Structure formats: C-alpha cells, structure tokens
Amino acid sequence: MSNETSIVWLRNDLRVQDNAALKAGLQSGASLVVLYIWDETAYGEWQPGSASKVWLHHALKSLQTKLQEYGGRIILKVGATAEVLHTVIDATGANQIFWNRRYEPKLRSLDADLKLALRAEGLKVETFNSALLNEPHTVANKSGGPFKVYSPYFKSIQDRPVVAPIEVNLENALWSDANLESEALAELNLLPSQNWWRDMIKDWDISESGAHERLNRFLDGAVSHYNEDRNIPGIEGSSKLSPYLQSGLIGPRQVVAALEARTNLKEKGPFVYLKEIYWREFAYNVLFHFPHTPEKPLQAQYADFPWEADDDLLKCWKKGQTGYPIVDAGMRELYATGWMHNRVRMIVASLLVKQLLQDWKTGAAWFWDTLVDADIASNTLGWQWSGGCGADAAPYFRVFNPMIQGGKFDPIGTYVKRYVPELGKLPAKYIHTPWEAPEAVLEAAGIELGVTYPHPIIDHQTGRERALSAFDKFKNPVEAI
C-alpha cells in the first residue's frame, strides 16, 4: 500500500459522481485529502453574492454528509489560496494534487499560476474538465477565432459526441489519517446574520441527490413540452437545474446523458432543452475568449452609452415596485426564492436598461447578489444581450412591452398573483394593466393605485421612445415585441 497522499481540491464541483478530479485521486492509490478553500479575495470584483453563499453553505454541508457515509471528510479552510494549499501540503506530505478546471478569468489565471508553481516545487498536478461539454479552447470558427453568435457555435459542435459521465466509487477509498484540522462550516461565514435565507431555500434540496431528483422529475414530465412551457412562468415548465449546475452538484454531461437515454432528441421539447445546455456552454465560450466582458461590453462602442443613472428608479425595480405586474412578480420571485423564470428575466432586464436607461451592469450586479444560480458567464451574456452590447446581438434592439409579454405568457395572472398578492382579486382582464381598470373594479379588488400598488414607474410608450432616441446614435432600429 502506498504511503503517498493526494489532495483533491474541490471548487465549483461539489459532487461525487462525474467528478474527474476525485476519480483521479482515488485511482492514484494514495491516501486522499478532499479540500475546499474559501478565499473571497480570489474572485476579485465578483466575489460570490449573498444568495450564492447561502447555497454554497448547504452544498458543502450535503457533501460533508455524503463523504462521511464512506468514512471520509472534507477539509474546509479559510484564507489565501496559495498559502492554504502549501499549509495542507506541508501538513500531509502530499506529493500530488488534482482539481477540475475553472473558466472565470480571475480564477483561471490563479489556477494557471498555481499549477506552474506547484509543479516547479516537484508536485504532480493534474487538472480535468468536469464543468463543460466542450471546453472553450477546443471550439473555433472557420477562421480559427471564437464564435460571437450562438447559432453557428451550436451548429459547429452539436454533433460532437459527449463524454460519458464518470462513475466514482467511494466504497474502498483510502482516506488520509493526517492530523489535519478543518474549519467548522459555520466559520466560513457564508450565512448572513439575518435569517431571510431560510424562506429562500425552503423549496430547494441543495444536494447532489436533490439535483438528480429535480432532473428526473423534469425528464418525467415537463421536458416533453419544454419548447412551449419554458416561456410560461406560472407553471413548472423548466428544469430549475441552473443553481445545481453552477455549484457543481450536477454536471452537464450527466444532464445530457440522462436526456439522451430517456427522451427522443428529435422531438422539439428535449431538443430545445439540449440547446439551452449548449447556450450555457456558449456563455463560457464568450467569457473565456473575451474575459473583459463582466466589466465592459463586448461591443466596445457601447462603453460610452448615455445611461441615466437614477438610484430611486433602481430601488423601485429591485423591490418589485415598478407598477408593471409581470416585472414586479419577477423581482419579488427573485428575492423570495433566489431564482427567476428566464422569460421574466428578459422582461425585467428590458425595462431596466431600455425604458429606464439604467446601466446593464447595475442589473447584473443585483442578479449576482440575489440569484442562487449566479454564474458570471451566463449572467454577463444575458445582461449584455438585454443591453444590446454583447455576443449574439441581433442587428436591432428589442424593447419588451411588459403588458404584451404578461398577456402572452401569464394570461390569467397565475404568476403575477402568486408574487404580487395585492393584485390577487383583480380580474384577469386587467391583471397586466391595473391602471386601465375602472375605479369600481379596483375598489372591489381592494386596490388603490399609488397606495396599495404603484402607478407605472414610467409610461411604456414614453420609455420606448426614450430608448429609441438614446439608441439612435448607434444607428440601430428598435423592435417592440
């Protein structure tokens, strides 16, 4: 039996199955140290937000429990990454370290420097892909450059075989018996002092098994009509796997393998869902090749766009007090659950950056702090799409009409009434335009506009015209949809 020790350094891969680094550690024949380092400074400007930290706390807790079932444990450490790694290496005598690769610019740079330094010190360092179907450096257009538009990106890789998920067996794992202290999970200070998060997570099973239960439920039902139902916020029409993918409680290879095994990808529902998995891949492709995009627009000419910063408008938007029911429902769903339906994400973003002319980065920052699925690649791609300044941008600008969007995708107000209860007694005819309801109807519904529910924060047509005027300098027409 080997006296060597291997470190498996976990990050956003908090699962056992389909974990290439963990598999390599087990196969090394050495005794195993499973390590997690909480180093907020490593993230630069994009330290995990409040909701993400709550999710992380529970993901780590579930992994702790899982490893304990097999006689193992996860070592939790707080501090500067390089310093902590060397402390653990010295304490265990480890001579090899395994990790799964990250793609965020700051973290990718950190990992590259660490790999060079550790190898120079004589350690064996191996890294793996467990987060993506296709790593960004493996995909290029015909000119050898990166894709900036999704459709050709997807077309170029859709026929690539997907690597099968890696099976990991912990039954005979050899755990290190080194006298290595671990921080208590509470010492990572991931949970806020106030207990608002308890309601936020009550409907989430934040665990590896919870991820697969959610996937199975989706594949047993909603996936068959996903192409249509994904746009209806009032029903369970989507998988809601995004936070599990972000934290690595499940991997995309596992999702695709299950999708291929249990559905017919020639049918619209499953195929459209598959394309959404590749949209996530595209987001990482853009982030990898254009690492400045979390702070600056991909299309450089928009760096000087004339945003009209207004803290009062931003505050109303954050609180779900815009007077547009579908927008307010979305913002309140976000605050209550840490998640927001994707169609509604587009609607609320359009109101903020188009009608209200608030910088897309302010919206991105709020989503980053409040979403349990906050992912720098997807968050950036989505907000730059809404701002018209990023990848995959059409040659025109869309201004979503919240009344039309609400009427189309929440026609009887199921979603609105769930999150905006003060409109609960309003007839469906007026649910997306309460200001058009006769006074008697409002009175019967217990609504006093401007008191129990706000007037629209801006007239839609006025906002649209303001957007048209502002964007006109960039010589792009605006389309209302």
C-alpha positions as CSV (number, residue, x, y, z in Angstrom):
1,M,0.0,0.0,0.0
2,S,1.3,3.5,-0.9
3,N,2.3,5.9,1.8
4,E,1.7,8.8,-0.6
5,T,-1.0,11.4,-0.2
6,S,-3.1,13.0,-2.9
7,I,-5.1,16.2,-2.5
8,V,-8.4,16.6,-4.4
9,W,-9.1,20.3,-4.4
10,L,-12.8,21.0,-4.9
11,R,-14.3,24.3,-6.0
12,N,-17.5,24.5,-8.1
13,D,-17.7,20.7,-8.4
14,L,-19.3,19.8,-5.1
15,R,-20.4,16.3,-6.1
16,V,-19.1,12.7,-6.0
17,Q,-20.3,11.3,-9.4
18,D,-18.9,12.6,-12.7
19,N,-16.0,14.3,-10.8
20,A,-12.9,13.7,-12.8
21,A,-10.5,15.1,-10.1
22,L,-12.0,12.9,-7.4
23,K,-11.8,9.8,-9.7
24,A,-8.1,10.6,-10.3
25,G,-7.4,11.0,-6.7
26,L,-9.0,7.6,-5.9
27,Q,-7.1,5.9,-8.8
28,S,-3.8,7.4,-7.6
29,G,-3.6,4.7,-5.0
30,A,-2.6,7.3,-2.4
31,S,-4.4,8.3,0.7
32,L,-6.9,11.0,0.0
33,V,-7.4,14.6,1.3
34,V,-10.5,16.3,0.0
35,L,-10.0,20.0,0.4
36,Y,-12.2,23.1,-0.1
37,I,-10.7,26.6,0.3
38,W,-12.9,29.6,1.0
39,D,-10.9,32.6,-0.4
40,E,-13.0,35.5,-1.2
41,T,-10.1,37.6,-2.4
42,A,-9.5,35.1,-5.3
43,Y,-12.7,36.3,-7.1
44,G,-11.7,39.9,-7.5
45,E,-14.6,42.1,-8.1
46,W,-17.0,39.2,-8.5
47,Q,-17.0,37.6,-5.1
48,P,-20.0,35.3,-4.6
49,G,-23.1,37.2,-3.7
50,S,-25.4,36.7,-0.7
51,A,-27.7,34.1,-2.2
52,S,-24.8,32.1,-3.8
53,K,-23.0,31.9,-0.4
54,V,-26.2,30.6,1.2
55,W,-26.4,27.9,-1.5
56,L,-22.7,27.1,-1.1
57,H,-23.1,26.6,2.6
58,H,-25.7,24.0,2.1
59,A,-23.9,22.4,-0.8
60,L,-20.8,21.9,1.3
61,K,-22.9,20.6,4.2
62,S,-24.5,18.0,1.9
63,L,-21.1,16.9,0.5
64,Q,-19.7,16.6,4.1
65,T,-22.6,14.2,4.9
66,K,-22.0,12.2,1.7
67,L,-18.3,11.7,2.3
68,Q,-18.9,10.8,6.0
69,E,-21.1,7.9,4.8
70,Y,-17.9,6.4,3.3
71,G,-15.6,7.2,6.2
72,G,-14.2,10.3,4.6
73,R,-14.4,14.0,5.3
74,I,-13.9,17.3,3.5
75,I,-11.3,19.7,4.9
76,L,-12.5,23.2,5.0
77,K,-10.0,26.1,5.1
78,V,-10.3,29.8,5.0
79,G,-7.5,32.1,3.6
80,A,-5.4,33.0,0.7
81,T,-5.4,30.0,-1.7
82,A,-1.7,29.5,-2.3
83,E,-0.9,29.9,1.4
84,V,-3.6,27.4,2.4
85,L,-2.5,24.9,-0.2
86,H,1.0,24.9,1.0
87,T,0.0,24.6,4.6
88,V,-2.1,21.5,3.7
89,I,0.8,20.1,1.5
90,D,3.2,20.5,4.4
91,A,0.9,19.0,7.0
92,T,0.1,15.9,4.9
93,G,3.2,15.4,2.9
94,A,1.1,15.3,-0.2
95,N,3.0,15.0,-3.4
96,Q,0.2,15.2,-5.9
97,I,-2.9,17.4,-6.3
98,F,-5.9,17.1,-8.6
99,W,-8.6,19.6,-9.5
100,N,-11.2,20.4,-12.1
101,R,-10.7,23.4,-14.2
102,R,-12.4,26.8,-13.8
103,Y,-13.0,29.3,-16.6
104,E,-13.7,32.6,-14.9
105,P,-10.9,35.0,-15.9
106,K,-9.5,35.7,-12.4
107,L,-9.8,32.1,-11.2
108,R,-8.3,30.7,-14.4
109,S,-5.3,32.9,-14.0
110,L,-4.9,31.9,-10.4
111,D,-5.1,28.2,-11.2
112,A,-2.6,28.6,-14.0
113,D,-0.1,30.3,-11.8
114,L,-0.6,27.7,-9.0
115,K,-0.1,24.8,-11.4
116,L,3.2,26.2,-12.6
117,A,4.4,27.0,-9.1
118,L,3.4,23.6,-7.6
119,R,5.0,21.6,-10.5
120,A,8.2,23.7,-10.1
121,E,8.2,22.5,-6.4
122,G,8.1,18.9,-7.5
123,L,4.4,18.1,-7.1
124,K,2.4,16.2,-9.6
125,V,-0.5,18.4,-10.7
126,E,-3.3,17.2,-12.9
127,T,-6.4,19.1,-13.9
128,F,-9.6,18.0,-15.6
129,N,-12.8,19.1,-17.2
130,S,-15.9,18.3,-15.3
131,A,-17.9,21.5,-15.8
132,L,-18.5,21.7,-19.6
133,L,-19.3,19.5,-22.5
134,N,-16.7,21.3,-24.7
135,E,-14.0,23.5,-23.2
136,P,-13.7,26.9,-24.9
137,H,-10.2,26.3,-26.2
138,T,-11.5,23.3,-28.2
139,V,-14.0,25.3,-30.3
140,A,-13.2,27.8,-33.1
141,N,-14.9,29.2,-36.2
142,K,-13.6,28.6,-39.7
143,S,-11.1,31.5,-39.3
144,G,-9.7,30.0,-36.1
145,G,-11.3,32.6,-33.9
146,P,-14.0,32.5,-31.2
147,F,-17.7,32.5,-32.0
148,K,-19.8,35.6,-31.1
149,V,-23.1,34.2,-32.3
150,Y,-24.8,31.2,-30.8
151,S,-26.4,29.5,-33.8
152,P,-23.1,28.9,-35.7
153,Y,-21.5,28.0,-32.4
154,F,-24.1,25.3,-31.7
155,K,-24.0,24.1,-35.3
156,S,-20.3,23.6,-35.1
157,I,-20.4,21.3,-32.1
158,Q,-23.9,19.8,-31.9
159,D,-22.7,16.5,-33.5
160,R,-19.6,16.1,-31.3
161,P,-20.0,13.1,-29.0
162,V,-20.5,14.0,-25.4
163,V,-18.1,12.3,-23.0
164,A,-20.0,9.8,-20.8
165,P,-20.3,10.8,-17.1
166,I,-17.5,9.4,-14.9
167,E,-18.5,6.8,-12.4
168,V,-16.9,7.3,-9.0
169,N,-16.9,4.5,-6.3
170,L,-16.0,5.6,-2.8
171,E,-16.5,2.1,-1.2
172,N,-12.8,1.3,-1.0
173,A,-11.5,4.9,-0.7
174,L,-8.3,5.3,1.3
175,W,-8.7,8.4,3.4
176,S,-5.7,10.3,4.8
177,D,-5.3,9.9,8.6
178,A,-3.1,13.0,8.8
179,N,-3.7,15.2,11.8
180,L,-5.3,17.9,9.7
181,E,-7.7,20.4,11.3
182,S,-10.7,21.6,9.4
183,E,-12.6,24.8,9.9
184,A,-16.2,24.3,11.0
185,L,-18.6,25.1,8.2
186,A,-20.0,28.0,10.2
187,E,-16.5,29.5,10.3
188,L,-16.7,30.2,6.6
189,N,-19.4,32.8,7.5
190,L,-21.4,32.0,4.4
191,L,-24.8,32.6,6.0
192,P,-26.0,36.1,6.7
193,S,-26.7,37.1,10.3
194,Q,-30.4,37.7,9.5
195,N,-32.5,34.6,8.7
196,W,-34.1,35.8,5.5
197,W,-32.4,33.0,3.7
198,R,-34.5,30.3,5.4
199,D,-37.6,31.1,3.4
200,M,-35.5,31.4,0.2
201,I,-34.2,27.8,0.4
202,K,-37.2,26.1,1.8
203,D,-38.2,24.7,-1.7
204,W,-34.7,23.7,-2.7
205,D,-33.0,20.4,-1.8
206,I,-29.4,21.6,-2.0
207,S,-27.6,18.3,-2.5
208,E,-26.3,16.0,-5.2
209,S,-29.3,13.7,-4.8
210,G,-31.6,16.8,-4.9
211,A,-30.1,17.7,-8.2
212,H,-30.9,14.3,-9.7
213,E,-34.3,14.2,-8.2
214,R,-35.1,17.5,-9.9
215,L,-33.6,16.3,-13.2
216,N,-35.7,13.1,-13.0
217,R,-38.9,15.0,-12.3
218,F,-38.2,17.2,-15.2
219,L,-37.5,14.3,-17.6
220,D,-40.6,12.5,-16.4
221,G,-42.8,15.5,-17.2
222,A,-42.1,19.0,-18.4
223,V,-39.3,18.2,-20.9
224,S,-41.8,16.8,-23.4
225,H,-43.4,20.3,-23.8
226,Y,-40.3,22.3,-22.9
227,N,-40.3,24.2,-26.2
228,E,-43.6,25.8,-25.3
229,D,-43.8,25.6,-21.5
230,R,-40.4,27.1,-20.8
231,N,-41.9,30.5,-21.5
232,I,-44.8,30.2,-19.1
233,P,-43.7,31.4,-15.6
234,G,-46.8,30.3,-13.8
235,I,-46.1,26.6,-14.3
236,E,-43.2,24.2,-13.6
237,G,-42.1,24.3,-17.2
238,S,-38.3,24.4,-16.8
239,S,-35.8,22.1,-15.0
240,K,-34.5,24.7,-12.5
241,L,-31.2,22.9,-12.6
242,S,-29.2,26.1,-13.0
243,P,-28.1,26.5,-9.4
244,Y,-27.1,22.9,-9.2
245,L,-25.0,23.2,-12.4
246,Q,-23.4,26.4,-11.1
247,S,-22.2,24.8,-7.9
248,G,-21.4,21.5,-9.5
249,L,-23.9,19.4,-7.6
250,I,-24.6,18.0,-11.1
251,G,-22.6,18.2,-14.3
252,P,-23.8,18.9,-17.8
253,R,-22.5,15.5,-19.0
254,Q,-24.9,13.9,-16.5
255,V,-27.8,16.0,-17.7
256,V,-27.1,15.3,-21.4
257,A,-26.6,11.5,-20.8
258,A,-30.0,11.3,-19.0
259,L,-31.6,13.4,-21.7
260,E,-30.3,11.1,-24.4
261,A,-31.2,8.0,-22.5
262,R,-34.8,8.9,-21.6
263,T,-36.1,11.2,-24.4
264,N,-36.1,11.4,-28.1
265,L,-33.9,14.3,-29.1
266,K,-35.6,14.6,-32.4
267,E,-38.7,15.9,-30.6
268,K,-38.9,19.6,-30.0
269,G,-39.1,19.7,-26.2
270,P,-36.0,17.7,-25.5
271,F,-34.1,19.2,-28.4
272,V,-34.8,22.8,-27.3
273,Y,-33.7,21.9,-23.8
274,L,-30.5,20.4,-25.2
275,K,-29.9,23.7,-26.9
276,E,-30.2,25.5,-23.6
277,I,-27.4,23.4,-22.2
278,Y,-25.3,24.5,-25.1
279,W,-26.3,28.1,-24.5
280,R,-24.6,27.8,-21.1
281,E,-21.6,26.4,-23.0
282,F,-21.7,29.4,-25.3
283,A,-21.7,31.8,-22.4
284,Y,-18.5,30.2,-21.1
285,N,-17.1,30.3,-24.6
286,V,-17.6,34.1,-24.7
287,L,-16.3,34.6,-21.2
288,F,-13.2,32.6,-21.9
289,H,-12.3,34.4,-25.1
290,F,-13.4,37.9,-24.0
291,P,-12.5,38.0,-20.3
292,H,-13.2,41.7,-20.0
293,T,-17.0,41.3,-20.6
294,P,-18.1,41.1,-16.9
295,E,-17.0,44.8,-16.7
296,K,-17.1,46.1,-20.2
297,P,-19.4,45.5,-23.2
298,L,-18.2,43.0,-25.8
299,Q,-19.1,45.6,-28.5
300,A,-16.7,48.4,-27.5
301,Q,-18.8,51.2,-29.0
302,Y,-21.3,50.8,-26.2
303,A,-18.8,51.7,-23.5
304,D,-20.0,55.3,-23.8
305,F,-23.7,54.7,-24.0
306,P,-25.6,57.6,-22.3
307,W,-27.1,55.7,-19.4
308,E,-29.2,57.9,-17.0
309,A,-28.3,56.6,-13.5
310,D,-31.1,57.1,-11.1
311,D,-30.9,55.4,-7.7
312,D,-34.7,55.9,-7.0
313,L,-35.6,54.1,-10.2
314,L,-33.2,51.3,-9.5
315,K,-34.5,50.9,-6.0
316,C,-38.1,50.6,-7.2
317,W,-37.0,48.0,-9.7
318,K,-35.1,45.9,-7.1
319,K,-38.1,45.9,-4.8
320,G,-40.6,44.9,-7.4
321,Q,-42.4,48.3,-7.2
322,T,-42.4,49.4,-10.8
323,G,-46.2,49.3,-11.4
324,Y,-45.7,46.7,-14.1
325,P,-47.2,43.5,-12.6
326,I,-45.1,40.9,-14.6
327,V,-41.9,42.8,-13.8
328,D,-42.8,43.2,-10.1
329,A,-43.7,39.5,-9.9
330,G,-40.3,38.6,-11.3
331,M,-38.3,40.8,-9.0
332,R,-40.3,39.5,-6.0
333,E,-39.8,35.9,-7.1
334,L,-36.1,36.6,-7.2
335,Y,-36.0,38.0,-3.7
336,A,-38.2,35.3,-2.2
337,T,-36.7,32.2,-3.9
338,G,-33.2,33.2,-5.2
339,W,-34.4,32.3,-8.7
340,M,-36.3,33.9,-11.5
341,H,-38.0,32.4,-14.5
342,N,-35.9,33.0,-17.6
343,R,-38.6,34.7,-19.7
344,V,-39.3,37.1,-16.9
345,R,-35.5,37.7,-16.6
346,M,-35.6,39.1,-20.1
347,I,-38.7,41.2,-19.3
348,V,-37.3,42.8,-16.2
349,A,-33.9,43.4,-17.8
350,S,-35.5,45.1,-20.8
351,L,-37.5,47.5,-18.5
352,L,-34.3,48.4,-16.6
353,V,-31.9,49.0,-19.5
354,K,-34.4,50.2,-22.1
355,Q,-37.3,52.1,-20.7
356,L,-35.4,53.3,-17.6
357,L,-32.0,53.6,-19.3
358,Q,-30.1,52.2,-16.3
359,D,-26.7,50.7,-17.0
360,W,-26.9,46.9,-17.6
361,K,-24.1,46.5,-15.1
362,T,-26.4,47.6,-12.2
363,G,-28.8,44.9,-13.1
364,A,-26.1,42.3,-13.5
365,A,-24.8,43.3,-10.0
366,W,-28.2,42.8,-8.4
367,F,-28.8,39.5,-10.1
368,W,-25.3,38.4,-9.0
369,D,-26.1,39.1,-5.3
370,T,-29.6,37.7,-5.3
371,L,-29.6,34.6,-7.6
372,V,-28.7,31.2,-6.2
373,D,-27.6,30.3,-9.7
374,A,-25.4,33.4,-10.1
375,D,-22.9,32.4,-12.8
376,I,-20.6,35.0,-14.2
377,A,-20.7,33.6,-17.7
378,S,-24.4,33.3,-18.1
379,N,-25.1,36.5,-16.1
380,T,-22.8,38.5,-18.2
381,L,-24.1,37.1,-21.5
382,G,-27.7,37.6,-20.5
383,W,-27.3,41.2,-19.4
384,Q,-25.2,42.2,-22.4
385,W,-27.9,40.6,-24.6
386,S,-30.5,42.8,-22.9
387,G,-28.3,45.8,-23.1
388,G,-27.7,45.1,-26.8
389,C,-24.0,45.3,-26.4
390,G,-22.8,41.7,-26.2
391,A,-22.5,38.5,-28.1
392,D,-25.3,37.1,-30.2
393,A,-26.8,40.6,-30.5
394,A,-29.2,40.9,-33.4
395,P,-28.8,44.0,-35.7
396,Y,-31.6,45.7,-33.9
397,F,-32.7,46.4,-30.4
398,R,-35.6,44.8,-28.7
399,V,-37.8,46.7,-26.2
400,F,-40.1,44.3,-24.4
401,N,-43.6,45.5,-23.8
402,P,-44.4,44.2,-20.3
403,M,-48.2,44.3,-20.9
404,I,-47.9,42.2,-24.1
405,Q,-45.4,39.9,-22.5
406,G,-47.6,39.4,-19.5
407,G,-50.7,38.8,-21.5
408,K,-49.0,36.3,-23.7
409,F,-47.2,34.2,-21.1
410,D,-49.3,34.8,-18.0
411,P,-52.7,35.4,-19.5
412,I,-54.8,34.8,-16.4
413,G,-52.2,36.2,-14.0
414,T,-51.3,32.9,-12.2
415,Y,-47.7,34.0,-11.8
416,V,-48.4,37.6,-11.0
417,K,-51.0,36.8,-8.3
418,R,-48.5,34.4,-6.7
419,Y,-45.9,37.0,-6.2
420,V,-47.9,40.3,-6.2
421,P,-50.7,39.3,-3.8
422,E,-52.1,42.8,-3.6
423,L,-53.4,42.2,-7.1
424,G,-54.9,38.8,-6.2
425,K,-58.6,39.9,-6.6
426,L,-58.1,41.8,-9.9
427,P,-59.9,40.3,-12.9
428,A,-57.6,38.7,-15.5
429,K,-58.7,41.3,-18.0
430,Y,-56.7,44.0,-16.0
431,I,-54.1,41.9,-14.3
432,H,-51.3,43.3,-16.5
433,T,-52.8,46.8,-16.8
434,P,-54.3,47.6,-13.4
435,W,-54.3,51.4,-14.3
436,E,-56.9,50.7,-17.0
437,A,-59.3,49.0,-14.6
438,P,-62.4,51.1,-13.7
439,E,-62.5,52.6,-10.3
440,A,-65.2,50.2,-9.2
441,V,-63.2,47.2,-10.2
442,L,-60.2,48.5,-8.4
443,E,-62.2,49.2,-5.3
444,A,-63.8,45.7,-5.4
445,A,-60.3,44.2,-5.6
446,G,-59.1,46.3,-2.7
447,I,-56.6,48.2,-4.8
448,E,-55.8,51.9,-4.5
449,L,-53.2,52.8,-7.2
450,G,-50.4,54.8,-5.8
451,V,-51.1,53.4,-2.3
452,T,-51.5,49.7,-2.3
453,Y,-49.9,49.2,-5.7
454,P,-47.8,51.8,-7.6
455,H,-48.6,53.5,-10.8
456,P,-46.2,52.5,-13.6
457,I,-42.8,53.9,-12.9
458,I,-42.7,55.2,-16.5
459,D,-45.2,55.2,-19.3
460,H,-44.2,52.4,-21.6
461,Q,-44.5,54.4,-24.8
462,T,-42.5,57.3,-23.2
463,G,-39.8,54.8,-22.1
464,R,-39.7,53.2,-25.5
465,E,-39.3,56.5,-27.3
466,R,-36.6,57.5,-24.9
467,A,-34.8,54.2,-25.7
468,L,-35.2,54.8,-29.4
469,S,-33.7,58.3,-29.1
470,A,-30.8,57.0,-27.0
471,F,-30.0,54.1,-29.2
472,D,-30.5,56.1,-32.4
473,K,-26.9,57.4,-32.1
474,F,-25.7,53.9,-32.7
475,K,-27.8,53.7,-35.9
476,N,-29.7,50.6,-34.9
477,P,-33.5,50.4,-35.1
478,V,-35.5,49.2,-32.1
479,E,-38.1,46.5,-32.4
480,A,-41.0,46.2,-29.9
481,I,-42.0,42.6,-29.2
